[in-house]
Amino acid sequence: HDGERGEWVCSWIESNCCLYEGDRAGELIELYPAQRAFLMRLFSWVRWSDECDQYIRRFTHASYWAAKKNGKSPMAAAVHLYLLCADGEPGQKVYMMANTGLQARIAQRHAVNMVRMSPSLSADCTINGTTLDIIHRPSNSRVEVVTGNDRRGADSKHGYNGSVCIDEMHVVT
């Protein structure tokens, strides 16, 4: 267990990611206690990997469930921006997924606006206004929106390698 790793993630999010809608629009995110606890568990627990010759995260899958209006989409956006810009993996691929393109773009719109509102993120990232993809130029990493709401589209999405965040998991089939 390495609490500094989890604290680094929480601090990075609270220092770089602003809300863009609601009463607190323009303010930096303040993680709720449940969000902080989730991120601390997810990012602090590590184990040694002989294959990688370094410590790696213990958990490769996690799920965060909360009631409506508890900041799930902004948190998802902030986590995938962290993975894109601050996790230290060159060429990282991060995917925002949902059952429909509309739902996936809700969380991605949070990420796009977080980049636009942050001087440091906007200096290092390029946003494709049509697809909402975000490219982090220093690490050559990218966030893309992926949907699975049609059979042909879902079949073509096998073989992705990267980090995935799925919004509204309960409706993904």
Salt bridges, closest charged atoms under 4 A:
ASP2 OD2 - ARG5 NE 3.20
GLU7 OE2 - ARG36 NH1 3.25
GLU14 OE1 - ARG36 NH2 2.65
GLU21 OE2 - HIS110 NE2 3.53
GLU27 OE1 - ARG24 NE 2.99
GLU30 OE2 - ARG24 NH2 3.85
ASP87 OD2 - ARG57 NH2 2.93
ASP133 OD2 - ARG142 NH2 3.37
GLU144 OE2 - ARG142 NE 2.94
ASP155 OD1 - ARG151 NH2 2.72
GLU168 OE1 - HIS170 NE2 3.52
